Amino acid sequence: MPDPAIKVENVNLTLGSGEAKAHILKNISLDIARGETVALLGPSGSGKSTLLMTMAGLEAPDSGSVRVDGRRLEDFSEDELARFRGAHIGVVFQAFHLIQTLTALENVAIPLELAGAPDAFSRAREALKQVGLEGRLRHYPAQMSGGEQQRVALARALAPRPSILVADEPTGNLDQAVGAEIVELIFALHRATGATLVLVTHDETLAGRCGRIVRLRNGAIDSDRAAVTGLAHVPA
């Protein structure tokens, strides 16, 4: 049986200290298959975003193990983890996290250049074309709408051709119509690339677009089931 794309084993994570210390993730274990689409669903404070960031190597658990593409993230140094994440995991944040002094093309290309890609700008152009922004290459974030900025963020995440795409409330800062466009784009890109997709949402309808829904409550998995209306591919 092939290794899962992501394997989380007995993960615990606390944040803060003293009276403010909070047990955010409580003995989480979860396997996500290659090519699968999974929604992490739950109320605010349930731990879903922290779990996603742990899967992406952006938060380190206190105990337990996270494997991505068969590699234990805890075995990497900080620099090694950054390189591994840059090559294997595309991350889309709710707040876009674009560099305001860089153009759309530069925002997508610079991370590729830093990773040593010799064709960084040509790959960046292709990624921006994939998200429908070939006419906005020289525009700065302040010159673009929220939906366009999220498209740039998607292009940046996809340009390294990662095997895994994770998205944390990708429509949270967008109005309903633009958010729906971004959702359609995310699933179209998933179908085109075959990448594993994990997204955090509080939206039941969006979660239902995935093949599987993992519900969190108070830092633990409350349920894990196939989505009744899931339209995306779930491997056998």
SERO-161089 format. One line per 8 residues: for each residue x, y, z of N, C-alpha, C, O. Coordinates in nm, 2 decimals, decimal comma. Example, Ala and Ser with C-alpha at 12.3 -4.5 7.8 and 13.67 -1.06 7.14 Angstrom:
SERO-161089
1,32/-0,57/0,78/1,23/-0,45/0,78/1,32/-0,33/0,78/1,42/-0,33/0,85 | 1,28/-0,22/0,71/1,37/-0,11/0,71/1,29/0,00/0,79/1,34/0,11/0,80
This chain:
SERO-161089
0,09/-0,12/0,00/0,00/0,00/0,00/0,09/0,12/0,00/0,18/0,13/0,08 | 0,06/0,22/-0,09/0,15/0,34/-0,09/0,14/0,42/0,03/0,04/0,43/0,10 | 0,25/0,49/0,06/0,25/0,59/0,18/0,15/0,69/0,15/0,12/0,74/0,04 | 0,08/0,74/0,26/-0,01/0,85/0,25/0,06/0,98/0,22/0,18/0,99/0,24 | 0,00/1,07/0,16/0,06/1,20/0,13/0,10/1,27/0,27/0,20/1,33/0,28 | 0,00/1,26/0,36/0,03/1,32/0,49/-0,01/1,22/0,60/-0,12/1,15/0,59 | 0,07/1,20/0,70/0,04/1,11/0,81/0,07/1,18/0,94/0,19/1,21/0,97 | -0,03/1,20/1,02/-0,02/1,26/1,15/-0,05/1,16/1,25/-0,15/1,09/1,25
0,05/1,14/1,35/0,04/1,04/1,45/0,05/1,10/1,59/0,16/1,15/1,62 | -0,05/1,08/1,67/-0,05/1,12/1,81/0,01/1,25/1,84/0,09/1,27/1,93 | -0,04/1,35/1,76/0,02/1,49/1,77/-0,05/1,57/1,88/-0,18/1,57/1,89 | 0,03/1,62/1,97/-0,02/1,72/2,07/0,06/1,85/2,05/0,17/1,85/2,02 | -0,01/1,96/2,07/0,05/2,09/2,06/-0,02/2,19/2,16/-0,14/2,20/2,17 | 0,07/2,26/2,23/0,02/2,36/2,32/0,08/2,49/2,28/0,19/2,50/2,23 | 0,01/2,60/2,31/0,05/2,74/2,28/0,04/2,82/2,40/-0,05/2,80/2,48 | 0,12/2,92/2,42/0,12/3,01/2,53/0,19/2,95/2,65/0,25/2,84/2,64
0,18/3,02/2,76/0,25/2,98/2,88/0,17/3,03/3,00/0,09/3,12/3,00 | 0,20/2,96/3,12/0,13/3,00/3,24/-0,02/2,98/3,23/-0,07/2,88/3,18 | -0,09/3,08/3,28/-0,23/3,08/3,28/-0,29/3,08/3,14/-0,40/3,04/3,11 | -0,21/3,14/3,05/-0,26/3,15/2,91/-0,23/3,03/2,82/-0,26/3,02/2,71 | -0,16/2,93/2,88/-0,13/2,81/2,81/-0,25/2,73/2,77/-0,34/2,71/2,85 | -0,26/2,69/2,64/-0,38/2,62/2,59/-0,33/2,50/2,51/-0,24/2,50/2,43 | -0,40/2,39/2,54/-0,38/2,26/2,47/-0,46/2,27/2,34/-0,58/2,24/2,34 | -0,39/2,30/2,23/-0,46/2,33/2,10/-0,50/2,20/2,02/-0,61/2,18/1,97
-0,40/2,11/2,01/-0,42/1,98/1,95/-0,40/1,87/2,05/-0,30/1,86/2,12 | -0,50/1,77/2,05/-0,50/1,67/2,15/-0,50/1,53/2,09/-0,60/1,47/2,05 | -0,38/1,48/2,08/-0,36/1,34/2,04/-0,42/1,31/1,90/-0,50/1,21/1,89 | -0,39/1,39/1,81/-0,45/1,38/1,67/-0,37/1,28/1,59/-0,25/1,28/1,58 | -0,45/1,19/1,53/-0,39/1,09/1,43/-0,48/1,10/1,31/-0,60/1,09/1,32 | -0,41/1,11/1,19/-0,49/1,13/1,06/-0,40/1,09/0,95/-0,29/1,13/0,94 | -0,46/1,01/0,85/-0,39/0,98/0,73/-0,47/1,04/0,61/-0,59/1,04/0,61 | -0,39/1,11/0,52/-0,45/1,17/0,40/-0,39/1,11/0,28/-0,26/1,12/0,27
-0,46/1,04/0,19/-0,41/0,97/0,08/-0,37/1,07/-0,03/-0,41/1,18/-0,04 | -0,28/1,02/-0,12/-0,23/1,10/-0,23/-0,35/1,13/-0,32/-0,43/1,04/-0,36 | -0,37/1,26/-0,36/-0,47/1,30/-0,45/-0,61/1,32/-0,38/-0,70/1,36/-0,45 | -0,61/1,30/-0,25/-0,74/1,31/-0,18/-0,77/1,46/-0,16/-0,68/1,55/-0,16 | -0,90/1,49/-0,14/-0,94/1,63/-0,11/-1,01/1,62/0,03/-1,11/1,55/0,05 | -0,96/1,70/0,13/-1,01/1,69/0,26/-1,04/1,82/0,32/-0,96/1,92/0,30 | -1,15/1,84/0,38/-1,19/1,96/0,45/-1,17/1,94/0,60/-1,22/1,84/0,65 | -1,10/2,04/0,66/-1,10/2,04/0,81/-1,20/2,14/0,85/-1,19/2,26/0,83
-1,30/2,09/0,92/-1,42/2,17/0,95/-1,44/2,18/1,10/-1,41/2,08/1,17 | -1,48/2,30/1,15/-1,51/2,31/1,29/-1,52/2,45/1,33/-1,49/2,54/1,26 | -1,57/2,48/1,45/-1,59/2,61/1,50/-1,46/2,68/1,53/-1,36/2,62/1,54 | -1,46/2,81/1,54/-1,34/2,89/1,58/-1,29/2,83/1,71/-1,36/2,80/1,81 | -1,15/2,82/1,71/-1,09/2,76/1,83/-1,08/2,61/1,84/-1,04/2,56/1,94 | -1,13/2,54/1,74/-1,14/2,40/1,74/-1,00/2,33/1,71/-0,98/2,22/1,74 | -0,91/2,41/1,65/-0,77/2,36/1,62/-0,75/2,33/1,48/-0,64/2,28/1,44 | -0,85/2,36/1,39/-0,83/2,32/1,25/-0,72/2,39/1,18/-0,65/2,33/1,11
-0,71/2,52/1,20/-0,60/2,60/1,14/-0,46/2,55/1,19/-0,37/2,54/1,12 | -0,46/2,53/1,32/-0,33/2,49/1,38/-0,29/2,35/1,33/-0,17/2,32/1,30 | -0,39/2,26/1,31/-0,36/2,13/1,25/-0,31/2,14/1,11/-0,21/2,08/1,07 | -0,37/2,23/1,03/-0,32/2,25/0,89/-0,18/2,30/0,89/-0,10/2,26/0,82 | -0,15/2,40/0,98/-0,01/2,46/0,99/0,09/2,35/1,03/0,20/2,36/0,99 | 0,04/2,26/1,12/0,13/2,15/1,16/0,16/2,06/1,05/0,27/2,01/1,03 | 0,06/2,03/0,97/0,08/1,94/0,85/0,18/2,01/0,75/0,25/1,94/0,68 | 0,17/2,14/0,74/0,26/2,21/0,65/0,40/2,24/0,70/0,48/2,30/0,64
0,42/2,20/0,83/0,55/2,23/0,89/0,57/2,37/0,93/0,69/2,41/0,96 | 0,46/2,44/0,95/0,47/2,58/1,00/0,45/2,59/1,15/0,48/2,70/1,21 | 0,40/2,48/1,21/0,40/2,47/1,36/0,46/2,34/1,39/0,43/2,24/1,33 | 0,54/2,34/1,50/0,60/2,21/1,54/0,52/2,15/1,66/0,50/2,23/1,76 | 0,48/2,03/1,66/0,41/1,97/1,77/0,50/1,95/1,89/0,62/1,94/1,88 | 0,44/1,95/2,01/0,51/1,91/2,13/0,55/1,76/2,13/0,65/1,73/2,18 | 0,46/1,68/2,08/0,48/1,54/2,07/0,41/1,48/1,96/0,32/1,54/1,90 | 0,45/1,36/1,92/0,39/1,30/1,80/0,47/1,32/1,68/0,58/1,38/1,68
0,42/1,28/1,56/0,50/1,28/1,44/0,41/1,32/1,32/0,29/1,29/1,32 | 0,47/1,40/1,23/0,40/1,44/1,11/0,49/1,39/0,99/0,61/1,43/0,98 | 0,44/1,31/0,90/0,51/1,27/0,78/0,44/1,33/0,66/0,32/1,33/0,65 | 0,52/1,38/0,57/0,48/1,44/0,44/0,56/1,37/0,33/0,68/1,38/0,33 | 0,49/1,31/0,24/0,55/1,23/0,13/0,66/1,14/0,19/0,77/1,12/0,13 | 0,62/1,08/0,30/0,71/0,97/0,36/0,82/1,03/0,44/0,90/0,95/0,50 | 0,84/1,16/0,46/0,95/1,22/0,53/0,90/1,27/0,66/0,79/1,35/0,67 | 0,97/1,24/0,77/0,93/1,30/0,90/0,97/1,44/0,92/1,09/1,47/0,91
0,88/1,53/0,93/0,91/1,68/0,94/1,00/1,71/1,06/1,09/1,80/1,05 | 0,99/1,63/1,17/1,07/1,66/1,28/1,22/1,63/1,27/1,30/1,66/1,35 | 1,25/1,55/1,16/1,39/1,51/1,13/1,47/1,62/1,06/1,59/1,62/1,06 | 1,40/1,72/1,01/1,46/1,83/0,93/1,51/1,94/1,02/1,45/1,97/1,13 | 1,62/2,00/0,98/1,66/2,13/1,04/1,57/2,24/0,99/1,49/2,21/0,90 | 1,57/2,35/1,05/1,49/2,46/1,01/1,50/2,49/0,86/1,41/2,51/0,79 | 1,63/2,50/0,81/1,66/2,53/0,67/1,61/2,42/0,58/1,56/2,44/0,48 | 1,64/2,29/0,63/1,60/2,18/0,55/1,44/2,17/0,53/1,39/2,14/0,43
1,38/2,20/0,64/1,23/2,20/0,64/1,18/2,31/0,55/1,08/2,28/0,47 | 1,24/2,43/0,55/1,19/2,53/0,46/1,21/2,49/0,31/1,12/2,52/0,23 | 1,32/2,43/0,28/1,35/2,38/0,14/1,25/2,27/0,10/1,19/2,27/-0,01 | 1,22/2,18/0,20/1,13/2,07/0,17/0,99/2,12/0,15/0,92/2,08/0,05 | 0,95/2,21/0,24/0,81/2,27/0,22/0,80/2,35/0,09/0,70/2,34/0,02 | 0,90/2,42/0,05/0,90/2,50/-0,07/0,88/2,41/-0,19/0,82/2,45/-0,29 | 0,93/2,29/-0,19/0,93/2,19/-0,30/0,80/2,11/-0,30/0,76/2,07/-0,41 | 0,75/2,08/-0,18/0,64/1,98/-0,17/0,51/2,03/-0,13/0,41/1,96/-0,16
0,50/2,14/-0,06/0,38/2,19/-0,01/0,35/2,33/-0,05/0,43/2,42/-0,02 | 0,23/2,35/-0,12/0,19/2,49/-0,15/0,09/2,53/-0,04/0,00/2,46/-0,01 | 0,11/2,66/0,01/0,03/2,71/0,12/-0,04/2,83/0,07/0,02/2,92/0,02 | -0,18/2,84/0,10/-0,26/2,95/0,07/-0,32/3,00/0,20/-0,39/2,92/0,27 | -0,30/3,13/0,23/-0,35/3,18/0,36/-0,47/3,27/0,33/-0,49/3,32/0,22 | -0,55/3,29/0,43/-0,67/3,37/0,42/-0,62/3,52/0,39/-0,69/3,59/0,32 | -0,51/3,56/0,45/-0,47/3,70/0,44/-0,38/3,73/0,32/-0,31/3,83/0,32 | -0,36/3,64/0,23/-0,29/3,65/0,10/-0,13/3,65/0,13/-0,06/3,57/0,07
-0,08/3,73/0,22/0,06/3,74/0,25/0,15/3,77/0,13/0,25/3,70/0,11 | 0,10/3,86/0,05/0,18/3,91/-0,06/0,28/4,02/-0,02/0,25/4,09/0,08 | 0,39/4,03/-0,08/0,48/4,14/-0,05/0,44/4,26/-0,13/0,44/4,26/-0,25 | 0,41/4,37/-0,06/0,35/4,48/-0,12/0,44/4,56/-0,22/0,39/4,62/-0,31 | 0,57/4,55/-0,20/0,66/4,62/-0,29/0,70/4,54/-0,41/0,79/4,58/-0,49 | 0,64/4,42/-0,43/0,67/4,33/-0,54/0,55/4,32/-0,63/0,44/4,32/-0,59 | 0,58/4,31/-0,76/0,47/4,29/-0,86/0,41/4,14/-0,84/0,47/4,06/-0,77 | 0,30/4,12/-0,91/0,24/3,98/-0,90/0,35/3,88/-0,95/0,36/3,78/-0,89
0,42/3,91/-1,06/0,52/3,82/-1,12/0,63/3,80/-1,02/0,67/3,69/-1,00 | 0,67/3,91/-0,96/0,78/3,89/-0,86/0,74/3,82/-0,74/0,82/3,74/-0,68 | 0,62/3,84/-0,69/0,57/3,76/-0,57/0,57/3,61/-0,60/0,60/3,54/-0,51 | 0,54/3,57/-0,72/0,54/3,43/-0,75/0,68/3,38/-0,78/0,71/3,27/-0,75 | 0,76/3,46/-0,85/0,89/3,41/-0,90/1,00/3,41/-0,79/1,08/3,32/-0,79 | 1,00/3,51/-0,70/1,11/3,52/-0,60/1,13/3,40/-0,52/1,24/3,35/-0,50 | 1,02/3,34/-0,46/1,04/3,22/-0,39/1,10/3,10/-0,47/1,18/3,02/-0,42 | 1,07/3,10/-0,60/1,13/3,00/-0,69/1,28/3,03/-0,70/1,36/2,94/-0,70
1,31/3,15/-0,72/1,45/3,19/-0,74/1,53/3,16/-0,61/1,64/3,10/-0,62 | 1,47/3,18/-0,50/1,54/3,15/-0,37/1,56/3,00/-0,35/1,66/2,96/-0,29 | 1,47/2,93/-0,41/1,48/2,78/-0,41/1,58/2,73/-0,51/1,60/2,61/-0,52 | 1,63/2,82/-0,60/1,73/2,77/-0,70/1,68/2,73/-0,83/1,75/2,68/-0,91 | 1,55/2,76/-0,86/1,49/2,73/-0,99/1,55/2,82/-1,10/1,54/2,94/-1,09 | 1,61/2,76/-1,20/1,67/2,84/-1,31/1,56/2,91/-1,39/1,59/3,01/-1,46 | 1,44/2,86/-1,40/1,34/2,91/-1,48/1,23/2,98/-1,40/1,11/2,97/-1,43 | 1,27/3,04/-1,29/1,17/3,10/-1,20/1,07/3,19/-1,26/0,95/3,17/-1,23
1,11/3,28/-1,34/1,01/3,38/-1,40/0,93/3,32/-1,51/0,81/3,36/-1,52 | 0,97/3,22/-1,58/0,89/3,16/-1,68/0,78/3,07/-1,61/0,67/3,06/-1,65 | 0,82/3,00/-1,50/0,73/2,92/-1,43/0,62/3,01/-1,36/0,51/2,98/-1,35 | 0,67/3,13/-1,31/0,58/3,22/-1,25/0,48/3,28/-1,35/0,36/3,29/-1,32 | 0,52/3,31/-1,47/0,43/3,35/-1,57/0,32/3,25/-1,60/0,20/3,28/-1,62 | 0,37/3,12/-1,61/0,28/3,01/-1,64/0,17/2,99/-1,53/0,06/2,97/-1,56 | 0,22/3,00/-1,41/0,13/2,99/-1,29/0,03/3,10/-1,29/-0,09/3,07/-1,26 | 0,07/3,22/-1,32/-0,03/3,33/-1,32/-0,12/3,32/-1,44/-0,24/3,36/-1,42
-0,08/3,26/-1,54/-0,17/3,24/-1,66/-0,27/3,13/-1,61/-0,39/3,14/-1,65 | -0,23/3,03/-1,54/-0,32/2,93/-1,49/-0,44/2,99/-1,41/-0,55/2,94/-1,41 | -0,41/3,09/-1,33/-0,51/3,15/-1,25/-0,58/3,27/-1,31/-0,65/3,35/-1,25 | -0,55/3,29/-1,44/-0,62/3,40/-1,52/-0,57/3,54/-1,50/-0,64/3,63/-1,52 | -0,44/3,55/-1,46/-0,38/3,68/-1,44/-0,27/3,71/-1,53/-0,18/3,79/-1,49 | -0,27/3,66/-1,65/-0,16/3,69/-1,74/-0,15/3,84/-1,78/-0,05/3,89/-1,82 | -0,26/3,91/-1,76/-0,26/4,05/-1,79/-0,23/4,14/-1,67/-0,23/4,26/-1,69 | -0,19/4,08/-1,56/-0,17/4,16/-1,44/-0,03/4,13/-1,38/0,00/4,16/-1,27
0,06/4,09/-1,47/0,20/4,05/-1,42/0,27/4,16/-1,35/0,34/4,14/-1,25 | 0,26/4,28/-1,40/0,33/4,40/-1,35/0,26/4,48/-1,25/0,31/4,59/-1,21 | 0,14/4,43/-1,21/0,07/4,51/-1,11/0,11/4,47/-0,97/0,15/4,36/-0,94 | 0,11/4,57/-0,88/0,14/4,55/-0,74/0,01/4,51/-0,66/-0,10/4,54/-0,71 | 0,03/4,45/-0,54/-0,09/4,40/-0,47/-0,20/4,52/-0,45/-0,32/4,49/-0,46 | -0,15/4,64/-0,42/-0,24/4,75/-0,39/-0,32/4,79/-0,52/-0,42/4,86/-0,51 | -0,28/4,75/-0,63/-0,34/4,78/-0,76/-0,44/4,67/-0,80/-0,50/4,67/-0,90 | -0,46/4,56/-0,71/-0,54/4,45/-0,75/-0,65/4,43/-0,64/-0,64/4,47/-0,53
-0,76/4,37/-0,69/-0,87/4,34/-0,60/-0,83/4,23/-0,50/-0,73/4,16/-0,52 | -0,92/4,21/-0,40/-0,89/4,09/-0,31/-0,89/3,96/-0,38/-0,80/3,88/-0,35 | -0,98/3,94/-0,47/-0,98/3,82/-0,55/-0,86/3,80/-0,63/-0,81/3,69/-0,65 | -0,81/3,91/-0,69/-0,69/3,90/-0,77/-0,57/3,87/-0,69/-0,48/3,79/-0,73 | -0,56/3,93/-0,57/-0,45/3,90/-0,48/-0,45/3,75/-0,44/-0,35/3,69/-0,42 | -0,57/3,70/-0,41/-0,58/3,55/-0,37/-0,54/3,47/-0,49/-0,48/3,36/-0,47 | -0,57/3,51/-0,61/-0,52/3,43/-0,73/-0,37/3,44/-0,74/-0,31/3,33/-0,77 | -0,31/3,55/-0,71/-0,16/3,56/-0,70/-0,11/3,46/-0,60/-0,01/3,39/-0,62
-0,17/3,46/-0,48/-0,13/3,37/-0,37/-0,14/3,22/-0,42/-0,06/3,14/-0,39 | -0,25/3,19/-0,49/-0,27/3,05/-0,55/-0,15/3,02/-0,65/-0,10/2,91/-0,64 | -0,13/3,12/-0,73/-0,02/3,10/-0,83/0,11/3,07/-0,76/0,19/2,98/-0,80 | 0,14/3,15/-0,66/0,27/3,13/-0,58/0,27/2,99/-0,52/0,38/2,93/-0,52 | 0,16/2,95/-0,47/0,16/2,81/-0,40/0,18/2,70/-0,51/0,24/2,60/-0,47 | 0,13/2,72/-0,63/0,13/2,62/-0,73/0,25/2,62/-0,82/0,29/2,52/-0,88 | 0,32/2,73/-0,82/0,44/2,74/-0,92/0,55/2,64/-0,89/0,61/2,59/-0,99 | 0,57/2,60/-0,76/0,68/2,50/-0,75/0,63/2,36/-0,78/0,70/2,26/-0,77
0,50/2,35/-0,83/0,44/2,22/-0,87/0,44/2,12/-0,75/0,50/2,01/-0,76 | 0,38/2,16/-0,63/0,39/2,08/-0,51/0,29/1,96/-0,53/0,20/1,96/-0,61 | 0,32/1,86/-0,45/0,23/1,74/-0,44/0,12/1,76/-0,35/0,02/1,69/-0,35 | 0,13/1,86/-0,26/0,02/1,89/-0,16/-0,01/2,04/-0,16/0,08/2,12/-0,16 | -0,14/2,07/-0,16/-0,18/2,21/-0,15/-0,27/2,22/-0,03/-0,37/2,15/-0,01 | -0,23/2,32/0,06/-0,31/2,34/0,18/-0,36/2,48/0,18/-0,29/2,57/0,14 | -0,48/2,50/0,22/-0,55/2,64/0,21/-0,62/2,66/0,34/-0,71/2,58/0,39 | -0,59/2,77/0,41/-0,65/2,81/0,54/-0,75/2,92/0,51/-0,72/3,04/0,49
-0,88/2,88/0,52/-0,99/2,98/0,49/-0,96/3,06/0,37/-0,96/3,19/0,38 | -0,94/3,00/0,25/-0,90/3,08/0,14/-1,00/3,18/0,08/-0,96/3,27/0,01 | -1,12/3,17/0,13/-1,22/3,27/0,08/-1,27/3,36/0,20/-1,36/3,44/0,18 | -1,20/3,36/0,31/-1,24/3,43/0,43/-1,24/3,58/0,42/-1,32/3,65/0,48 | -1,15/3,63/0,33/-1,14/3,78/0,32/-1,20/3,83/0,19/-1,18/3,94/0,15 | -1,29/3,74/0,13/-1,35/3,78/0,00/-1,50/3,78/0,01/-1,56/3,71/0,10 | -1,57/3,86/-0,07/-1,71/3,86/-0,07/-1,76/3,72/-0,13/-1,68/3,65/-0,19 | -1,89/3,70/-0,12/-1,94/3,57/-0,16/-1,92/3,53/-0,31/-1,88/3,42/-0,34
-1,94/3,63/-0,39/-1,93/3,60/-0,54/-1,78/3,57/-0,57/-1,75/3,47/-0,64 | -1,69/3,65/-0,52/-1,55/3,63/-0,55/-1,50/3,51/-0,49/-1,42/3,43/-0,54 | -1,54/3,48/-0,36/-1,51/3,36/-0,29/-1,55/3,24/-0,37/-1,47/3,14/-0,38 | -1,66/3,24/-0,43/-1,71/3,13/-0,51/-1,62/3,10/-0,63/-1,59/2,99/-0,67 | -1,57/3,21/-0,69/-1,48/3,20/-0,81/-1,35/3,14/-0,76/-1,29/3,05/-0,83 | -1,30/3,18/-0,65/-1,17/3,12/-0,60/-1,19/2,97/-0,57/-1,10/2,89/-0,59 | -1,30/2,93/-0,51/-1,33/2,79/-0,48/-1,33/2,71/-0,61/-1,27/2,61/-0,62 | -1,40/2,76/-0,71/-1,40/2,69/-0,84/-1,26/2,68/-0,90/-1,22/2,57/-0,95
-1,18/2,78/-0,88/-1,04/2,78/-0,93/-0,96/2,68/-0,86/-0,88/2,60/-0,92 | -0,97/2,67/-0,72/-0,90/2,58/-0,64/-0,93/2,43/-0,69/-0,83/2,35/-0,70 | -1,05/2,40/-0,71/-1,09/2,26/-0,74/-1,05/2,23/-0,89/-1,01/2,12/-0,92 | -1,05/2,33/-0,97/-1,01/2,31/-1,11/-0,86/2,29/-1,11/-0,81/2,20/-1,19 | -0,78/2,36/-1,03/-0,64/2,34/-1,03/-0,61/2,20/-0,96/-0,51/2,14/-1,01 | -0,68/2,16/-0,87/-0,67/2,03/-0,81/-0,68/1,92/-0,92/-0,60/1,83/-0,93 | -0,79/1,94/-1,00/-0,81/1,84/-1,10/-0,70/1,84/-1,21/-0,66/1,73/-1,26 | -0,65/1,96/-1,23/-0,55/1,97/-1,34/-0,41/1,91/-1,29/-0,34/1,85/-1,37
-0,38/1,93/-1,16/-0,25/1,89/-1,11/-0,25/1,75/-1,04/-0,14/1,69/-1,03 | -0,36/1,71/-0,99/-0,37/1,59/-0,91/-0,31/1,60/-0,77/-0,29/1,50/-0,70 | -0,28/1,72/-0,73/-0,22/1,74/-0,60/-0,32/1,71/-0,49/-0,44/1,72/-0,50 | -0,27/1,66/-0,37/-0,35/1,64/-0,26/-0,40/1,78/-0,21/-0,32/1,87/-0,20 | -0,53/1,79/-0,17/-0,58/1,92/-0,13/-0,64/1,91/0,01/-0,72/1,82/0,04 | -0,59/1,99/0,10/-0,64/2,00/0,24/-0,68/2,15/0,26/-0,60/2,23/0,25 | -0,81/2,17/0,30/-0,85/2,31/0,32/-0,92/2,32/0,45/-1,00/2,23/0,49 | -0,90/2,43/0,52/-0,97/2,47/0,65/-1,09/2,56/0,61/-1,07/2,65/0,53
-1,20/2,53/0,67/-1,32/2,61/0,64/-1,42/2,59/0,76/-1,42/2,50/0,83 | -1,51/2,69/0,77/-1,62/2,68/0,86/-1,75/2,67/0,78/-1,86/2,66/0,83 | -1,73/2,66/0,64/-1,84/2,66/0,55/-1,88/2,52/0,51/-1,80/2,45/0,45 | -2,00/2,47/0,55/-2,04/2,34/0,53/-2,05/2,31/0,38/-2,02/2,20/0,33 | -2,10/2,41/0,30/-2,11/2,39/0,16/-1,98/2,36/0,09/-1,96/2,27/0,01 | -1,88/2,45/0,13/-1,75/2,43/0,07/-1,69/2,30/0,12/-1,62/2,23/0,04 | -1,70/2,26/0,24/-1,65/2,13/0,29/-1,71/2,02/0,21/-1,64/1,92/0,18 | -1,84/2,03/0,17/-1,91/1,93/0,10/-1,85/1,91/-0,04/-1,88/1,81/-0,11
-1,77/2,01/-0,09/-1,71/1,99/-0,22/-1,59/1,89/-0,22/-1,55/1,84/-0,32 | -1,54/1,87/-0,10/-1,43/1,78/-0,08/-1,48/1,63/-0,07/-1,60/1,61/-0,05 | -1,39/1,54/-0,09/-1,43/1,40/-0,09/-1,44/1,35/0,06/-1,51/1,25/0,08 | -1,39/1,43/0,15/-1,38/1,38/0,29/-1,39/1,50/0,38/-1,33/1,61/0,36 | -1,46/1,49/0,49/-1,47/1,59/0,59/-1,42/1,54/0,73/-1,47/1,44/0,78 | -1,32/1,61/0,78/-1,28/1,58/0,92/-1,32/1,70/1,01/-1,28/1,81/0,99 | -1,40/1,67/1,10/-1,46/1,77/1,20/-1,37/1,77/1,32/-1,35/1,66/1,38 | -1,33/1,89/1,36/-1,26/1,91/1,49/-1,35/1,98/1,59/-1,43/2,06/1,56
-1,32/1,94/1,72/-1,39/2,01/1,83/-1,30/2,01/1,95/-1,25/1,90/1,99 | -1,27/2,12/2,01/-1,19/2,13/2,12/-1,05/2,06/2,11/-1,00/2,00/2,20 | -0,99/2,08/1,99/-0,86/2,02/1,96/-0,85/1,88/1,93/-0,74/1,82/1,92 | -0,96/1,81/1,92/-0,96/1,67/1,89/-1,05/1,64/1,77/-1,14/1,72/1,73 | -1,03/1,53/1,70/-1,12/1,49/1,59/-1,25/1,44/1,64/-1,26/1,34/1,72 | -1,36/1,51/1,60/-1,49/1,47/1,64/-1,55/1,37/1,55/-1,62/1,28/1,59 | -1,52/1,38/1,42/-1,57/1,28/1,32/-1,48/1,29/1,19/-1,42/1,39/1,17 | -1,48/1,18/1,12/-1,40/1,17/1,00/-1,48/1,08/0,90/-1,49/0,96/0,92
-1,53/1,14/0,79/-1,62/1,06/0,70/-1,61/1,12/0,56/-1,57/1,23/0,54 | -1,65/1,03/0,47/-1,67/1,08/0,33/-1,78/1,18/0,32/-1,88/1,17/0,39 | -1,76/1,28/0,24/-1,86/1,38/0,22/-1,97/1,33/0,13/-1,94/1,27/0,03 | -2,10/1,34/0,17/-2,21/1,29/0,10/-2,22/1,35/-0,04/-2,25/1,28/-0,14 | -2,19/1,48/-0,05/-2,20/1,55/-0,18/-2,06/1,58/-0,24/-2,05/1,65/-0,34 | -1,96/1,51/-0,19/-1,82/1,54/-0,24/-1,81/1,52/-0,39/-1,85/1,42/-0,44 | -1,76/1,62/-0,46/-1,75/1,61/-0,60/-1,61/1,59/-0,65/-1,58/1,56/-0,77 | -1,51/1,59/-0,56/-1,37/1,57/-0,59/-1,33/1,43/-0,58/-1,40/1,35/-0,52
-1,22/1,39/-0,64/-1,17/1,25/-0,65/-1,12/1,21/-0,51/-1,05/1,28/-0,45 | -1,17/1,09/-0,47/-1,11/1,03/-0,35/-1,05/0,89/-0,39/-1,13/0,81/-0,44 | -0,92/0,87/-0,37/-0,86/0,75/-0,42/-0,92/0,63/-0,35/-0,97/0,64/-0,24 | -0,93/0,51/-0,42/-0,98/0,39/-0,36/-0,88/0,34/-0,26/-0,91/0,24/-0,20
